[in-house]
Amino acid sequence: MTGYGRKEVSGEDIRLTIEIRSLNNRYLDVQIKSPRAFAALESRVKKSVQERFSRGRFDIFISRNGEREKAGELVVNEALAGQYIKALRDLKERFSLGGDVELSVVAGFQDIVSLTESKEDPEALWRVLSGGLTQALDELARMRAEEGAALASDMMARLETIEGLIGKIRVRAPALVELSRKRMTDTLNRLLGEQPDPVRVAQEIAILAERTDVTEELTRLGSHLSQFRALPDDSSGEGIGRKLDFLIQEMGRETNTIASKSMDAGISLDIVTIKAELEKIREQVQNIE
């Protein structure tokens, strides 16, 4: 689900802005952009998100307010520079080369001059950052909860539509056996030109009835719908999104089986509508924790 949170916090000598945006994603993906001094804290930031959310792409931006990042310190390795100079002069004497070792030549060796990292205390930075991060995540969570309530309302309305169609199919399904019997009898009469063996016809109808009976599928589909309705009220609240995703998959499986067994145009049309509603619910379920 989508959400946004922002918080400004300050410590003794630092002021930060934490900005978090979340987008729909089937899995959890946390991306962080922060000053270099906060690199050691990124694992803690990710853990803070993982403890509260299980799905979504989170883009986290951490920036300093009104100050530049503290610079590191330039360090010159004089001993190494002396070795370079001596080696170059030895080459000059050995091969009778002209010129002398200039500063520009020595400065070209990158390992002579290095930049150390700033000495900011990661724990001090975390004390300032953690409070603002928690508040920004709280704000984002409120937005996601509001969106979740709207999604739940829409999905429940679609479930009602599906339940109504299941009721129609349940009423019409028994008539399919009688329709199949009549079609088979008419076909045999036409092909044989005489009254077929009623025992054989009864056997064939029994086989056909078993193949076209959708009672079990309708029962399982209704059970899945009931479980789907109950899950949002689950007190544990753990992995609800993935459970709903599984139930949608199972409902789709039962719907496809009913479609393959049905020889009625009206039922086929209802199945198409059920599939469309399930697909819309599936898209929304991907965003639920």
KAMOCOR-V985812 format. One record per run of one state. SS is the DSSP state (H for helix, E for strand, C for the rest). FROM is the first residue (numbers start at 0). LEN is the number of residues. If there is no record, write none. Layout:
SS,FROM,LEN  SS,FROM,LEN
This chain:
C,0,2  E,2,8  C,10,4  E,14,9  C,23,4  E,27,6  C,33,2  H,35,15  C,50,5  E,55,9  C,64,9  E,73,3  C,76,1  H,77,17  C,94,8  H,102,5  C,107,5  E,112,3  C,115,6  H,121,71  C,192,5  H,197,15  C,212,2  H,214,17  C,231,8  H,239,22  C,261,3  H,264,21  C,285,4
